[in-house]
Amino acid sequence: MAEQDLISGLDIGSTAIRLAVGQRVGESGKIHIIGSAEVPAEGISKGIISSIEDAVSSISSCLEKAERMVGVPINSAWVGISGSHIISQESKGVVAVARSDGEISEDDVERAIEAARTVATPPNYEILHVIPKSFTVDGQSGIKDPLGMTGVRLEVDTQIIQGLGSQIKNLTKAVYRPGINIEDLVLSILATSEAVLTNRQKELGVVVVNIGGSTTSLAVFEEGDILHTAVLPVGSDHITSDIAIGLRISIDLAEKIKLEFGSALSTNVNKREEIDIGELEGKETNFISRKYISEITEARVEEILDKVDSELKKLDKSGKLPAGVVLTGGGSKLNDLVEAVKKQLRLPAIIGTPINVTSAIDKINDPTFSTAIGLVIWGSDLQGRQSNRGIGKFFNFLPNLGGITGQTKKWLKKIIP
């Protein structure tokens, strides 16, 4: 197996680092996942690097595990980036069509998108993605692909996603040190969306909610376009901490109890039902009401969903997305979460697992792996489009037109021999 045929996705989370390795199968371009690895994350807090040395050692051990499974060295990866420092804003680019006959060429589209990049970024922020949403040709709006059309003035509406420069550099440094070359940095929730959403869901209107350990990310789509992304500073580890404090037990035991006995809807739990946490610890008998555990869990789930609903209210989409909510990430495994989401957000809800991928590995159906697999799909789509060239490469989310990684690579080459 040639290494260049492999596409790797590296998801650097606050609780775990996951790497998925896939390859394209035949002409269909379908992805077959041939390897995956997962290790606990050290040196990462709320999606940002808190200790480069610890992060490097976690990434290295994940890389070694994946290489043993695949049987060849992994030299490059598409890397997910998240964290509460990520911001998104809208921008418009306007250019005059260059050709005398008024036919819009690929170069015009590229110039329009480049014009949208000139938006005023906050100090120390760098652009991660410029995502074209729709084009306007001579006042006619709502055009998805203007290539070959005739006009004088071309406008593009874009969503610009930016990250704090220092955090981007720290992440890049932690990934380069173990010897992984970065193909590009991709906002994690966008990669997750690639793995778990169908085009029809994106057309109708949908929100993807990735409940991670320390953060909850969301992306809202409608008419095939990305409307909004956000990273909220609360996740499933907060539920574990609440249980640990409420029951005065260790974090490890609280995690176990959360997954086995916690519920996002306390009304579904019988008042008389009790569990013996002493038996789980290997100590003397200690009975606790399961309803009490569920009430602790439910309070924090309500807080997370309340924050998600606030983001939807900003767009006037609260309770108005026909394809509903697609839940993913480790926190989505909580008992009765789907029912709680339906009730609180007043929308249909399902647990999202990767679609359009094949594998002999059971892990790929786990919601925790959706981001890593989404990064593989993202990389595959982009490589396919670049080999075909043409306007298609601008759609389905445009990475940053050679921006961030090019700059960061130059910067890193100066400091890393």
C-alpha positions in Angstrom: 0.0 0.0 0.0 1.5 3.4 -1.0 1.5 6.0 1.7 0.5 8.7 -0.7 -2.9 6.9 -1.2 -3.7 7.3 2.5 -5.7 10.2 3.9 -5.4 10.8 7.6 -7.6 12.9 9.9 -6.3 14.0 13.3 -8.9 15.1 15.8 -7.3 16.8 18.8 -9.9 16.9 21.5 -9.7 17.9 25.2 -10.3 14.4 26.5 -8.9 12.2 23.7 -6.8 12.4 20.5 -8.2 10.4 17.6 -6.6 9.5 14.3 -8.5 7.9 11.4 -6.8 6.7 8.2 -8.7 6.0 5.0 -8.3 5.6 1.3 -10.5 6.2 -1.7 -12.0 3.1 -3.3 -12.4 2.9 -7.1 -14.0 5.6 -9.3 -16.8 6.2 -6.8 -14.4 8.0 -4.5 -16.0 6.3 -1.5 -13.9 6.2 1.6 -12.7 3.0 3.2 -11.4 3.4 6.7 -8.4 1.1 7.3 -7.1 2.2 10.6 -8.1 4.2 13.7 -6.4 5.0 17.0 -7.5 6.8 20.2 -5.4 7.9 23.2 -6.3 10.0 26.2 -5.4 13.7 25.6 -2.8 15.4 27.8 -1.8 19.1 27.6 -5.1 20.1 26.0 -7.8 22.1 27.7 -11.0 23.3 26.1 -9.7 22.6 22.7 -6.5 24.7 23.1 -2.9 23.6 23.9 -2.0 24.1 27.6 1.3 22.2 27.4 3.1 21.6 24.2 5.3 18.8 25.6 2.3 16.8 26.9 0.3 17.4 23.7 3.3 16.2 21.6 3.6 13.0 23.6 -0.1 12.2 23.3 -0.1 12.9 19.5 3.0 10.7 19.1 1.5 7.7 20.9 -1.7 8.1 18.9 0.4 8.2 15.7 2.4 5.1 16.7 -0.8 3.2 17.5 -2.3 4.1 14.1 0.9 3.2 12.2 1.0 -0.3 13.8 -2.6 -0.9 12.7 -2.1 0.4 9.1 1.4 -1.0 8.6 2.9 2.0 6.9 4.2 5.4 8.2 1.7 8.2 8.4 3.5 11.4 7.2 0.7 13.9 6.8 -2.8 14.6 8.1 -5.8 16.9 7.9 -6.0 18.4 11.4 -9.1 19.6 13.2 -9.0 22.8 15.2 -11.6 23.9 17.8 -11.8 26.0 20.9 -13.7 29.0 22.2 -11.2 31.4 20.4 -12.8 30.5 17.0 -15.1 33.2 15.7 -17.0 33.5 12.4 -18.3 36.5 10.5 -19.9 37.3 7.2 -18.1 39.2 4.4 -18.8 40.2 0.9 -16.4 40.4 -2.1 -17.1 42.4 -5.2 -15.1 42.4 -8.5 -15.6 43.5 -12.1 -15.7 40.6 -14.6 -12.3 40.6 -16.5 -13.2 39.2 -19.9 -14.4 41.6 -22.6 -17.3 39.3 -23.5 -18.4 39.3 -19.9 -18.1 35.5 -19.4 -17.2 34.7 -15.8 -14.1 32.6 -15.5 -12.5 30.7 -12.6 -10.1 33.6 -12.1 -13.0 36.0 -11.5 -14.5 33.7 -8.9 -11.1 33.4 -7.2 -10.6 37.2 -7.2 -14.1 37.7 -5.7 -13.3 35.3 -2.9 -9.9 36.9 -2.3 -11.7 40.3 -2.1 -13.9 38.9 0.7 -10.8 37.9 2.6 -9.9 41.6 3.1 -12.3 41.9 5.9 -11.0 43.6 9.0 -9.8 40.8 11.3 -9.5 41.3 15.1 -5.9 41.8 16.3 -3.8 38.6 16.4 -6.5 36.6 14.5 -5.8 34.6 11.4 -8.3 33.4 8.7 -8.9 29.6 8.7 -11.7 29.3 6.1 -13.4 31.6 3.5 -16.6 29.7 2.8 -18.5 31.0 -0.3 -22.2 30.8 0.3 -23.8 32.3 -2.8 -22.9 34.6 -5.7 -24.7 37.6 -7.2 -24.2 38.4 -10.9 -25.3 41.9 -12.0 -27.9 42.0 -9.1 -29.2 38.5 -9.6 -28.7 36.8 -6.3 -28.8 33.2 -5.1 -26.4 31.8 -7.7 -24.5 28.8 -6.5 -22.1 28.4 -9.5 -21.5 31.4 -11.6 -18.8 29.9 -13.9 -19.6 30.4 -17.6 -22.4 32.9 -16.9 -22.3 36.4 -18.4 -22.2 39.6 -16.4 -20.3 42.8 -15.6 -20.2 42.7 -11.8 -19.6 39.5 -9.6 -20.3 39.5 -5.9 -19.8 36.7 -3.4 -21.3 36.3 0.1 -18.9 34.4 2.4 -18.6 33.1 5.9 -15.1 33.8 7.3 -13.9 31.6 10.1 -10.9 32.9 12.1 -8.8 31.6 15.0 -6.4 33.2 17.4 -2.9 33.2 15.8 -1.0 32.1 18.9 -3.4 29.1 19.5 -3.1 28.1 15.8 0.7 28.3 16.0 0.8 26.2 19.3 -1.4 23.6 17.7 0.6 23.4 14.6 3.9 23.1 16.5 2.4 20.2 18.6 1.5 18.4 15.4 4.7 19.0 13.5 7.0 17.8 16.3 6.0 14.1 16.1 6.8 14.4 12.3 3.3 14.9 10.9 3.0 17.3 8.0 -0.2 19.3 8.1 -2.2 19.2 4.9 -4.5 21.9 6.3 -6.3 23.0 9.4 -10.0 22.5 9.3 -12.6 23.7 11.8 -13.6 20.5 13.6 -17.4 21.0 13.5 -17.2 21.6 9.7 -15.4 18.3 9.3 -17.9 16.6 11.6 -20.7 17.9 9.4 -19.1 16.4 6.3 -19.2 13.0 8.0 -22.7 12.9 9.5 -24.9 15.1 7.3 -26.6 14.4 3.9 -27.0 17.1 1.3 -30.7 16.9 1.8 -30.4 17.8 5.5 -28.2 20.8 4.6 -30.8 22.0 2.1 -33.7 21.7 4.5 -32.0 23.2 7.5 -30.1 21.4 10.2 -27.9 22.0 13.2 -25.0 19.6 14.1 -24.2 19.6 17.8 -20.9 18.0 18.8 -20.9 17.5 22.6 -17.2 17.0 23.5 -15.5 16.8 26.8 -14.8 20.5 27.6 -16.7 22.2 24.7 -19.8 21.9 22.6 -19.5 22.9 19.0 -22.4 23.6 16.6 -22.9 24.4 12.9 -26.1 25.5 11.4 -26.9 24.9 7.7 -29.8 25.9 5.4 -30.2 25.8 1.6 -26.9 24.0 1.4 -25.0 26.9 3.0 -23.3 27.3 6.4 -25.2 29.9 8.3 -23.3 29.9 11.6 -20.7 28.1 13.7 -20.0 28.4 17.5 -17.9 26.8 20.1 -19.5 26.8 23.6 -17.3 26.5 26.7 -19.3 23.6 28.3 -19.3 19.9 27.6 -19.9 16.4 29.0 -17.0 16.6 31.5 -19.0 19.2 33.3 -21.7 16.6 33.9 -19.1 14.2 35.3 -17.8 16.9 37.6 -21.3 17.7 38.9 -21.9 14.1 39.7 -18.5 13.8 41.4 -19.3 16.8 43.6 -22.9 15.9 44.2 -22.1 12.3 45.3 -18.7 13.1 46.8 -17.0 10.4 44.7 -13.9 10.2 42.4 -14.1 11.6 38.8 -13.5 8.1 37.3 -16.4 6.6 39.2 -18.6 9.6 38.4 -17.8 9.0 34.6 -18.9 5.4 35.0 -22.1 6.3 36.8 -22.9 9.0 34.3 -22.7 6.6 31.3 -24.5 3.7 33.0 -27.1 5.3 35.2 -27.3 9.0 34.3 -30.3 10.3 32.3 -30.9 13.6 30.5 -34.6 13.2 31.5 -35.2 12.6 35.2 -38.9 12.1 34.6 -38.0 8.8 32.9 -36.4 7.4 36.1 -38.4 5.7 38.8 -38.2 7.5 42.2 -37.6 4.2 44.1 -34.8 3.0 41.9 -31.5 2.9 43.7 -27.9 1.9 42.8 -25.1 0.7 45.1 -22.1 2.8 44.4 -20.2 1.0 47.1 -20.3 -2.1 44.9 -18.9 -0.2 41.9 -16.0 1.1 44.1 -15.4 -2.3 45.8 -16.3 -0.7 49.2 -19.1 -1.1 51.7 -22.7 -0.7 50.6 -23.8 2.8 49.7 -27.2 3.2 48.1 -27.9 6.4 46.1 -31.2 7.3 44.4 -30.9 7.0 40.6 -33.4 9.8 40.2 -31.0 12.1 42.2 -28.1 11.3 39.7 -30.5 12.0 36.8 -31.5 15.3 38.2 -27.8 16.4 38.4 -27.3 15.2 34.8 -30.5 16.9 33.6 -29.6 20.3 35.0 -26.3 20.4 33.1 -27.8 19.1 29.9 -30.5 21.8 30.1 -27.7 24.4 30.4 -25.9 23.1 27.3 -29.1 23.0 25.3 -30.1 26.4 26.5 -26.8 27.8 25.1 -27.4 25.9 21.8 -30.9 27.5 21.6 -29.5 30.9 22.3 -27.2 30.5 19.2 -30.2 29.5 17.1 -32.2 32.5 18.4 -29.5 34.8 17.1 -30.3 33.5 13.6 -34.1 33.4 14.2 -33.9 29.6 13.7 -35.0 28.4 17.1 -37.5 25.6 16.5 -37.4 26.3 12.7 -35.0 23.7 11.3 -36.9 21.0 9.5 -34.0 18.4 9.5 -33.6 19.1 13.2 -30.6 18.4 15.4 -27.9 15.8 14.6 -26.0 15.0 17.8 -22.5 13.7 17.8 -19.4 13.5 20.0 -18.8 11.5 23.3 -21.5 13.5 25.2 -24.2 12.2 22.7 -24.0 8.8 24.3 -25.9 10.0 27.4 -29.1 8.1 28.1 -32.3 9.8 27.0 -30.4 12.7 25.4 -32.3 12.6 22.1 -35.7 12.9 23.9 -34.3 15.8 26.0 -33.2 17.6 22.9 -36.6 17.1 21.2 -38.3 18.5 24.2 -36.1 21.5 24.9 -35.2 22.6 21.3 -38.6 21.7 19.9 -36.9 20.0 16.9 -36.5 16.4 15.5 -33.2 14.9 16.8 -31.0 11.9 16.0 -27.6 10.6 16.9 -25.3 11.2 13.9 -22.8 8.5 12.8 -20.5 8.7 9.8 -22.3 8.0 6.5 -20.8 7.1 3.0 -17.8 5.4 4.6 -17.0 1.7 4.8 -14.8 -0.2 7.3 -14.2 -3.4 9.0 -13.5 -1.5 12.2 -16.5 -1.2 14.6 -15.2 2.1 16.0 -16.1 4.1 13.0 -19.8 3.9 14.0 -19.0 5.5 17.3 -20.1 9.2 17.4 -16.7 10.1 19.0 -14.9 9.3 15.8 -17.2 11.4 13.5 -14.7 14.4 13.5 -11.6 12.3 12.6 -13.6 10.5 9.8 -15.0 13.9 8.7 -11.4 15.1 8.3 -10.6 12.1 6.1 -13.7 12.8 3.9 -12.7 16.5 3.7 -9.2 15.7 2.6 -10.5 13.1 0.1 -13.0 15.6 -1.4 -10.4 18.3 -1.7 -7.8 16.1 -3.3 -10.4 14.8 -5.7 -11.4 18.4 -6.7 -7.9 19.6 -7.0 -7.0 16.8 -9.4 -10.1 17.6 -11.4 -9.6 21.4 -11.0 -12.5 23.6 -12.0 -15.0 25.7 -10.0 -16.0 22.7 -7.9 -13.1 23.2 -5.6 -14.7 26.4 -4.3 -17.7 24.7 -2.9 -18.4 22.3 -0.1 -16.3 24.6 2.0 -13.2 26.3 0.7 -10.1 26.0 2.9 -8.2 29.1 3.2 -6.8 29.5 -0.3 -3.2 28.8 0.8 -3.4 31.2 3.7 -2.9 29.9 7.2 -0.9 26.7 6.7 1.4 28.3 4.2 2.3 31.1 6.6 2.6 28.8 9.6 4.8 26.3 7.7 7.2 29.1 6.9 7.2 30.2 10.5 7.7 26.7 11.8 10.6 26.0 9.5 12.5 28.9 11.1 12.1 27.5 14.6 12.1 23.7 14.1 15.3 22.3 12.5 
